Amino acid sequence: MDSKILQSEIILENEKVVLIPFENERNIELKEIIFDDAIWKYMGMYVRDEKDFESYIQNTLEQKAAGICYPFLIVDKATNKVAGSTRYGYLNPASQKCEIGWTWYGKQFQGTGLNKACKFELLNFGFENIQFRRIQLSADLENKKSQRAIEKLGATKEGVFRNNYIDSEGKSKDDVYYSIISEDWEAVKAEYFPEFI
């Protein structure tokens, strides 16, 4: 695994989407789409006001500085608007793995194909450039929409992690975990992402 790549500026792009580092000044554009409780229902927290927004930006940048994650802004190429955010999280160079997640989109960008385009870039770069051996994804047990989206990426369902975390309102939450491993990637890419090859 080449973890030095995670210290550099990573920009990922295809014909639908551009992923740019989260610390880009365009992160202020998230304000146009972020204040929507429906986005945060299964995220373990809510961003409801200016204070929450500033906290979200600061926490994300602090986690990147600590080497916990590599966050991105998602830019929709059709509109050149910031559509949301995603990240490589739980970075674990010793075990050559990470989790792709913390992904959210403004309402007008949901169901537009951006998620698949975004996930392809993250998976492809993750396996082929950073050389992760395992990339995992997870969704709240109640979030059937996210589970279906992950399954459309060709990820293998591994099971339910009960009482996996406590959300910002004190509720204990269960998550469903999925993974793609490096040995799977060529077949998964050919079957699930032919339009991006």
Helices and strands as residue ranges (DSSP letters): G 3-7, E 12-13, E 17-21, G 25-32, H 37-40, H 50-65, E 70-76, E 81-92, G 93-95, E 97-105, G 107-109, H 114-125, I 126-130, E 134-140, H 144-151, E 156-166, E 172-181, H 185-192, G 194-196
